[in-house]
């Protein structure tokens, strides 16, 4: 569990609020969680990933391909908006 909290420090503060099943899944698939962080960094290069994950931990368990496509579409439709800051 400590490795998970090292990756996502804000998550440790939310242990009582986050679904136990989600935390167990994250700990059980730590390599996938690490890959999810790398994918999120690609999608949101300048965003505060710690804040995003602390606010919505389940994002680490989601299909990020769909999210990447939606964000790419938003960036095309509103290129001057800083989507990393918005999200």
Buried (B, 14 or more C-beta within 10 A) or exposed (E): EEEBBEBBEBBBEBEEEBEEEBBEBBBEBEEEBBEBBEBBEEBBEEBBBBEBBBEEBEBBBEEBEEBBEEBEEBBEEEEEEEBBEEB
